[in-house]
Protein backbone atom coordinates (compact mmCIF):
# COMPACT_ATOMS: atom_id res chain seq x y z
CA UNK A 1 0.00 0.00 0.00
CA UNK A 2 1.09 3.56 -0.71
CA UNK A 3 0.99 6.48 1.72
CA UNK A 4 -0.88 9.52 0.43
CA UNK A 5 -1.10 12.96 2.06
CA UNK A 6 -4.57 14.53 2.28
CA UNK A 7 -4.64 18.22 3.22
CA UNK A 8 -7.89 19.37 4.86
CA UNK A 9 -9.56 22.40 6.47
CA UNK A 10 -11.11 22.10 9.93
CA UNK A 11 -14.92 22.42 9.94
CA UNK A 12 -16.08 24.44 12.92
CA UNK A 13 -19.74 24.76 11.87
CA UNK A 14 -21.45 21.41 11.44
CA UNK A 15 -24.95 21.62 9.97
CA UNK A 16 -26.72 21.07 6.66
CA UNK A 17 -26.39 24.67 5.50
CA UNK A 18 -22.65 24.64 6.15
CA UNK A 19 -22.19 21.35 4.31
CA UNK A 20 -24.11 22.63 1.27
CA UNK A 21 -21.97 25.79 1.22
CA UNK A 22 -18.80 23.70 1.29
CA UNK A 23 -20.00 21.56 -1.63
CA UNK A 24 -20.86 24.63 -3.72
CA UNK A 25 -17.24 25.75 -3.24
CA UNK A 26 -15.98 22.49 -4.79
CA UNK A 27 -15.06 20.88 -1.50
CA UNK A 28 -16.27 17.71 0.22
CA UNK A 29 -17.04 17.32 3.94
CA UNK A 30 -15.55 14.39 5.84
CA UNK A 31 -15.13 13.04 9.37
CA UNK A 32 -12.13 11.33 10.96
CA UNK A 33 -12.95 8.62 13.54
CA UNK A 34 -10.67 6.76 15.94
CA UNK A 35 -11.07 4.95 19.24
CA UNK A 36 -7.99 6.84 20.43
CA UNK A 37 -9.00 10.37 19.38
CA UNK A 38 -12.09 12.56 19.29
CA UNK A 39 -13.86 12.81 15.91
CA UNK A 40 -12.60 15.58 13.62
CA UNK A 41 -14.90 17.24 11.06
CA UNK A 42 -13.06 18.64 8.04
CA UNK A 43 -13.41 19.32 4.31
CA UNK A 44 -11.09 18.67 1.38
CA UNK A 45 -10.80 19.62 -2.27
CA UNK A 46 -13.16 17.58 -4.44
CA UNK A 47 -10.31 16.52 -6.74
CA UNK A 48 -8.15 15.28 -3.87
CA UNK A 49 -10.76 12.91 -2.46
CA UNK A 50 -11.84 11.88 -5.95
CA UNK A 51 -8.36 10.58 -6.73
CA UNK A 52 -8.56 8.34 -3.64
CA UNK A 53 -12.09 7.06 -4.28
CA UNK A 54 -12.14 6.50 -8.03
CA UNK A 55 -9.18 4.14 -8.19
CA UNK A 56 -8.44 0.45 -7.73
CA UNK A 57 -5.46 1.29 -5.50
CA UNK A 58 -5.71 1.11 -1.72
CA UNK A 59 -3.82 3.72 0.27
CA UNK A 60 -2.93 4.63 3.82
CA UNK A 61 -3.87 8.29 4.18
CA UNK A 62 -1.86 10.82 6.16
CA UNK A 63 -4.54 13.35 7.11
CA UNK A 64 -3.28 16.89 7.69
CA UNK A 65 -6.03 19.07 9.15
CA UNK A 66 -5.33 22.75 9.83
CA UNK A 67 -4.46 23.18 13.51
CA UNK A 68 -4.39 19.43 14.23
CA UNK A 69 -1.67 16.81 14.41
CA UNK A 70 -1.23 14.45 11.47
CA UNK A 71 -3.20 11.18 11.57
CA UNK A 72 -2.74 7.95 9.66
CA UNK A 73 -6.08 6.61 8.49
CA UNK A 74 -7.97 4.55 5.97
CA UNK A 75 -10.93 5.39 3.74
CA UNK A 76 -13.89 3.72 5.44
CA UNK A 77 -17.22 4.96 4.01
CA UNK A 78 -18.11 7.07 0.98
CA UNK A 79 -21.45 8.65 0.09
CA UNK A 80 -22.27 9.58 -3.51
CA UNK A 81 -24.77 11.92 -5.10
CA UNK A 82 -27.43 9.63 -6.67
CA UNK A 83 -27.58 11.74 -9.85
CA UNK A 84 -24.03 12.96 -10.49
CA UNK A 85 -22.10 10.18 -8.67
CA UNK A 86 -19.90 12.83 -7.10
CA UNK A 87 -18.54 12.20 -3.60
CA UNK A 88 -20.70 14.19 -1.13
CA UNK A 89 -19.31 12.86 2.17
CA UNK A 90 -16.76 10.37 3.44
CA UNK A 91 -15.38 8.89 6.67
CA UNK A 92 -11.79 8.08 7.57
CA UNK A 93 -10.86 5.42 10.12
CA UNK A 94 -7.83 6.17 12.28
CA UNK A 95 -5.03 3.61 12.39
CA UNK A 96 -2.41 2.84 14.98
CA UNK A 97 0.94 1.40 14.02
CA UNK A 98 1.30 -2.23 15.01
CA UNK A 99 -2.45 -2.67 15.57
CA UNK A 100 -4.72 -4.72 13.31
CA UNK A 101 -7.91 -3.36 11.81
CA UNK A 102 -10.80 -4.75 9.76
CA UNK A 103 -11.68 -4.00 6.14
CA UNK A 104 -13.02 -5.42 2.88
CA UNK A 105 -10.51 -6.35 0.18
CA UNK A 106 -11.65 -7.01 -3.43
CA UNK A 107 -11.06 -10.31 -5.22
CA UNK A 108 -9.14 -10.62 -8.47
CA UNK A 109 -10.10 -13.79 -10.35
CA UNK A 110 -7.19 -15.19 -12.34
CA UNK A 111 -7.22 -17.61 -15.26
CA UNK A 112 -9.85 -19.02 -17.61
CA UNK A 113 -12.00 -21.76 -16.11
CA UNK A 114 -12.01 -25.22 -17.73
CA UNK A 115 -15.72 -25.48 -17.04
CA UNK A 116 -16.50 -22.17 -18.74
CA UNK A 117 -14.59 -23.33 -21.85
CA UNK A 118 -16.87 -26.39 -21.89
CA UNK A 119 -19.97 -24.23 -21.84
CA UNK A 120 -20.47 -23.71 -18.10
CA UNK A 121 -21.46 -20.41 -16.54
CA UNK A 122 -19.17 -18.60 -14.09
CA UNK A 123 -21.11 -17.42 -11.02
CA UNK A 124 -19.36 -14.94 -8.70
CA UNK A 125 -20.75 -15.11 -5.18
CA UNK A 126 -18.44 -12.60 -3.47
CA UNK A 127 -16.60 -9.59 -4.83
CA UNK A 128 -14.83 -8.74 -1.56
CA UNK A 129 -13.47 -10.53 1.50
CA UNK A 130 -13.81 -9.15 5.02
CA UNK A 131 -10.48 -9.52 6.81
CA UNK A 132 -8.37 -8.31 9.73
CA UNK A 133 -4.72 -7.37 9.33
CA UNK A 134 -2.00 -4.83 9.99
CA UNK A 135 -2.01 -1.70 7.81
CA UNK A 136 1.32 -2.68 6.25
CA UNK A 137 -0.09 -6.05 5.13
CA UNK A 138 -3.12 -4.77 3.21
CA UNK A 139 -2.92 -5.96 -0.44
CA UNK A 140 -4.48 -4.16 -3.39
CA UNK A 141 -6.58 -7.26 -4.13
CA UNK A 142 -6.81 -10.97 -3.36
CA UNK A 143 -6.03 -13.30 -6.26
CA UNK A 144 -8.17 -16.42 -6.69
CA UNK A 145 -7.12 -18.86 -9.42
CA UNK A 146 -10.14 -20.34 -11.22
CA UNK A 147 -8.33 -22.23 -14.01
CA UNK A 148 -9.11 -25.70 -12.60
CA UNK A 149 -12.80 -25.06 -11.94
CA UNK A 150 -14.90 -27.61 -13.79
CA UNK A 151 -18.65 -27.54 -14.26
CA UNK A 152 -20.19 -28.14 -10.84
CA UNK A 153 -17.11 -26.98 -8.90
CA UNK A 154 -17.29 -24.32 -6.19
CA UNK A 155 -14.73 -22.35 -4.18
CA UNK A 156 -15.83 -21.46 -0.66
CA UNK A 157 -14.22 -19.01 1.75
CA UNK A 158 -12.93 -21.98 3.78
CA UNK A 159 -10.85 -23.02 0.74
CA UNK A 160 -8.88 -19.76 0.81
CA UNK A 161 -5.69 -18.91 2.67
CA UNK A 162 -3.84 -15.60 2.48
CA UNK A 163 -0.63 -14.74 4.28
CA UNK A 164 -0.88 -12.23 7.16
CA UNK A 165 -4.68 -11.99 6.85
CA UNK A 166 -7.34 -13.26 9.25
CA UNK A 167 -10.51 -13.99 7.28
CA UNK A 168 -13.73 -12.82 8.95
CA UNK A 169 -16.22 -13.69 6.20
CA UNK A 170 -18.25 -16.86 7.06
CA UNK A 171 -16.36 -19.98 5.97
CA UNK A 172 -19.29 -21.53 4.07
CA UNK A 173 -19.81 -18.45 1.86
CA UNK A 174 -19.51 -19.16 -1.86
CA UNK A 175 -16.76 -17.17 -3.56
CA UNK A 176 -17.14 -18.45 -7.12
CA UNK A 177 -18.60 -21.45 -8.92
CA UNK A 178 -19.18 -22.87 -12.40
CA UNK A 179 -22.73 -24.02 -13.04
CA UNK A 180 -24.30 -26.11 -15.78
CA UNK A 181 -25.54 -24.14 -18.79
CA UNK A 182 -29.27 -23.51 -18.88
CA UNK A 183 -31.14 -25.88 -21.17
CA UNK A 184 -33.87 -24.23 -23.20
CA UNK A 185 -37.19 -26.06 -23.31
CA UNK A 186 -38.13 -27.52 -26.71
CA UNK A 187 -40.91 -25.62 -28.52
CA UNK A 188 -44.35 -27.17 -28.09
CA UNK A 189 -46.69 -27.79 -31.03
CA UNK A 190 -49.70 -25.65 -30.06
CA UNK A 191 -52.19 -27.73 -32.09
CA UNK A 192 -50.92 -30.97 -30.56
CA UNK A 193 -51.03 -29.43 -27.07
CA UNK A 194 -54.63 -28.36 -27.66
CA UNK A 195 -55.62 -31.84 -28.79
CA UNK A 196 -54.01 -33.39 -25.72
CA UNK A 197 -55.72 -30.91 -23.44
CA UNK A 198 -59.15 -31.50 -25.00
CA UNK A 199 -59.54 -35.25 -25.78
CA UNK A 200 -62.15 -36.22 -28.39
CA UNK A 201 -65.44 -37.53 -26.99
CA UNK A 202 -66.14 -40.87 -28.65
CA UNK A 203 -69.81 -41.63 -29.38
CA UNK A 204 -71.83 -43.94 -31.63
CA UNK A 205 -71.34 -43.71 -35.38
CA UNK A 206 -74.12 -42.72 -37.80
CA UNK A 207 -74.31 -46.30 -39.04
CA UNK A 208 -74.84 -47.65 -35.50
CA UNK A 209 -77.57 -45.13 -34.80
CA UNK A 210 -79.40 -46.03 -38.06
CA UNK A 211 -79.22 -49.76 -37.18
CA UNK A 212 -80.70 -49.12 -33.73
CA UNK A 213 -83.53 -47.09 -35.28
CA UNK A 214 -84.37 -49.92 -37.72
CA UNK A 215 -84.50 -52.47 -34.91
CA UNK A 216 -86.94 -50.28 -33.01
CA UNK A 217 -89.21 -50.05 -36.03
C-alpha positions as CSV (number, residue, x, y, z in Angstrom):
1,X,0.0,0.0,0.0
2,X,1.1,3.6,-0.7
3,X,1.0,6.5,1.7
4,X,-0.9,9.5,0.4
5,X,-1.1,13.0,2.1
6,X,-4.6,14.5,2.3
7,X,-4.6,18.2,3.2
8,X,-7.9,19.4,4.9
9,X,-9.6,22.4,6.5
10,X,-11.1,22.1,9.9
11,X,-14.9,22.4,9.9
12,X,-16.1,24.4,12.9
13,X,-19.7,24.8,11.9
14,X,-21.4,21.4,11.4
15,X,-24.9,21.6,10.0
16,X,-26.7,21.1,6.7
17,X,-26.4,24.7,5.5
18,X,-22.7,24.6,6.2
19,X,-22.2,21.3,4.3
20,X,-24.1,22.6,1.3
21,X,-22.0,25.8,1.2
22,X,-18.8,23.7,1.3
23,X,-20.0,21.6,-1.6
24,X,-20.9,24.6,-3.7
25,X,-17.2,25.7,-3.2
26,X,-16.0,22.5,-4.8
27,X,-15.1,20.9,-1.5
28,X,-16.3,17.7,0.2
29,X,-17.0,17.3,3.9
30,X,-15.6,14.4,5.8
31,X,-15.1,13.0,9.4
32,X,-12.1,11.3,11.0
33,X,-13.0,8.6,13.5
34,X,-10.7,6.8,15.9
35,X,-11.1,4.9,19.2
36,X,-8.0,6.8,20.4
37,X,-9.0,10.4,19.4
38,X,-12.1,12.6,19.3
39,X,-13.9,12.8,15.9
40,X,-12.6,15.6,13.6
41,X,-14.9,17.2,11.1
42,X,-13.1,18.6,8.0
43,X,-13.4,19.3,4.3
44,X,-11.1,18.7,1.4
45,X,-10.8,19.6,-2.3
46,X,-13.2,17.6,-4.4
47,X,-10.3,16.5,-6.7
48,X,-8.2,15.3,-3.9
49,X,-10.8,12.9,-2.5
50,X,-11.8,11.9,-6.0
51,X,-8.4,10.6,-6.7
52,X,-8.6,8.3,-3.6
53,X,-12.1,7.1,-4.3
54,X,-12.1,6.5,-8.0
55,X,-9.2,4.1,-8.2
56,X,-8.4,0.5,-7.7
57,X,-5.5,1.3,-5.5
58,X,-5.7,1.1,-1.7
59,X,-3.8,3.7,0.3
60,X,-2.9,4.6,3.8
61,X,-3.9,8.3,4.2
62,X,-1.9,10.8,6.2
63,X,-4.5,13.3,7.1
64,X,-3.3,16.9,7.7
65,X,-6.0,19.1,9.2
66,X,-5.3,22.8,9.8
67,X,-4.5,23.2,13.5
68,X,-4.4,19.4,14.2
69,X,-1.7,16.8,14.4
70,X,-1.2,14.4,11.5
71,X,-3.2,11.2,11.6
72,X,-2.7,8.0,9.7
73,X,-6.1,6.6,8.5
74,X,-8.0,4.6,6.0
75,X,-10.9,5.4,3.7
76,X,-13.9,3.7,5.4
77,X,-17.2,5.0,4.0
78,X,-18.1,7.1,1.0
79,X,-21.4,8.7,0.1
80,X,-22.3,9.6,-3.5
81,X,-24.8,11.9,-5.1
82,X,-27.4,9.6,-6.7
83,X,-27.6,11.7,-9.8
84,X,-24.0,13.0,-10.5
85,X,-22.1,10.2,-8.7
86,X,-19.9,12.8,-7.1
87,X,-18.5,12.2,-3.6
88,X,-20.7,14.2,-1.1
89,X,-19.3,12.9,2.2
90,X,-16.8,10.4,3.4
91,X,-15.4,8.9,6.7
92,X,-11.8,8.1,7.6
93,X,-10.9,5.4,10.1
94,X,-7.8,6.2,12.3
95,X,-5.0,3.6,12.4
96,X,-2.4,2.8,15.0
97,X,0.9,1.4,14.0
98,X,1.3,-2.2,15.0
99,X,-2.5,-2.7,15.6
100,X,-4.7,-4.7,13.3
101,X,-7.9,-3.4,11.8
102,X,-10.8,-4.7,9.8
103,X,-11.7,-4.0,6.1
104,X,-13.0,-5.4,2.9
105,X,-10.5,-6.3,0.2
106,X,-11.6,-7.0,-3.4
107,X,-11.1,-10.3,-5.2
108,X,-9.1,-10.6,-8.5
109,X,-10.1,-13.8,-10.4
110,X,-7.2,-15.2,-12.3
111,X,-7.2,-17.6,-15.3
112,X,-9.8,-19.0,-17.6
113,X,-12.0,-21.8,-16.1
114,X,-12.0,-25.2,-17.7
115,X,-15.7,-25.5,-17.0
116,X,-16.5,-22.2,-18.7
117,X,-14.6,-23.3,-21.9
118,X,-16.9,-26.4,-21.9
119,X,-20.0,-24.2,-21.8
120,X,-20.5,-23.7,-18.1
121,X,-21.5,-20.4,-16.5
122,X,-19.2,-18.6,-14.1
123,X,-21.1,-17.4,-11.0
124,X,-19.4,-14.9,-8.7
125,X,-20.7,-15.1,-5.2
126,X,-18.4,-12.6,-3.5
127,X,-16.6,-9.6,-4.8
128,X,-14.8,-8.7,-1.6
129,X,-13.5,-10.5,1.5
130,X,-13.8,-9.1,5.0
131,X,-10.5,-9.5,6.8
132,X,-8.4,-8.3,9.7
133,X,-4.7,-7.4,9.3
134,X,-2.0,-4.8,10.0
135,X,-2.0,-1.7,7.8
136,X,1.3,-2.7,6.3
137,X,-0.1,-6.0,5.1
138,X,-3.1,-4.8,3.2
139,X,-2.9,-6.0,-0.4
140,X,-4.5,-4.2,-3.4
141,X,-6.6,-7.3,-4.1
142,X,-6.8,-11.0,-3.4
143,X,-6.0,-13.3,-6.3
144,X,-8.2,-16.4,-6.7
145,X,-7.1,-18.9,-9.4
146,X,-10.1,-20.3,-11.2
147,X,-8.3,-22.2,-14.0
148,X,-9.1,-25.7,-12.6
149,X,-12.8,-25.1,-11.9
150,X,-14.9,-27.6,-13.8
151,X,-18.7,-27.5,-14.3
152,X,-20.2,-28.1,-10.8
153,X,-17.1,-27.0,-8.9
154,X,-17.3,-24.3,-6.2
155,X,-14.7,-22.4,-4.2
156,X,-15.8,-21.5,-0.7
157,X,-14.2,-19.0,1.7
158,X,-12.9,-22.0,3.8
159,X,-10.9,-23.0,0.7
160,X,-8.9,-19.8,0.8
161,X,-5.7,-18.9,2.7
162,X,-3.8,-15.6,2.5
163,X,-0.6,-14.7,4.3
164,X,-0.9,-12.2,7.2
165,X,-4.7,-12.0,6.9
166,X,-7.3,-13.3,9.3
167,X,-10.5,-14.0,7.3
168,X,-13.7,-12.8,8.9
169,X,-16.2,-13.7,6.2
170,X,-18.3,-16.9,7.1
171,X,-16.4,-20.0,6.0
172,X,-19.3,-21.5,4.1
173,X,-19.8,-18.4,1.9
174,X,-19.5,-19.2,-1.9
175,X,-16.8,-17.2,-3.6
176,X,-17.1,-18.4,-7.1
177,X,-18.6,-21.5,-8.9
178,X,-19.2,-22.9,-12.4
179,X,-22.7,-24.0,-13.0
180,X,-24.3,-26.1,-15.8
181,X,-25.5,-24.1,-18.8
182,X,-29.3,-23.5,-18.9
183,X,-31.1,-25.9,-21.2
184,X,-33.9,-24.2,-23.2
185,X,-37.2,-26.1,-23.3
186,X,-38.1,-27.5,-26.7
187,X,-40.9,-25.6,-28.5
188,X,-44.4,-27.2,-28.1
189,X,-46.7,-27.8,-31.0
190,X,-49.7,-25.6,-30.1
191,X,-52.2,-27.7,-32.1
192,X,-50.9,-31.0,-30.6
193,X,-51.0,-29.4,-27.1
194,X,-54.6,-28.4,-27.7
195,X,-55.6,-31.8,-28.8
196,X,-54.0,-33.4,-25.7
197,X,-55.7,-30.9,-23.4
198,X,-59.1,-31.5,-25.0
199,X,-59.5,-35.2,-25.8
200,X,-62.2,-36.2,-28.4
201,X,-65.4,-37.5,-27.0
202,X,-66.1,-40.9,-28.7
203,X,-69.8,-41.6,-29.4
204,X,-71.8,-43.9,-31.6
205,X,-71.3,-43.7,-35.4
206,X,-74.1,-42.7,-37.8
207,X,-74.3,-46.3,-39.0
208,X,-74.8,-47.6,-35.5
209,X,-77.6,-45.1,-34.8
210,X,-79.4,-46.0,-38.1
211,X,-79.2,-49.8,-37.2
212,X,-80.7,-49.1,-33.7
213,X,-83.5,-47.1,-35.3
214,X,-84.4,-49.9,-37.7
215,X,-84.5,-52.5,-34.9
216,X,-86.9,-50.3,-33.0
217,X,-89.2,-50.1,-36.0
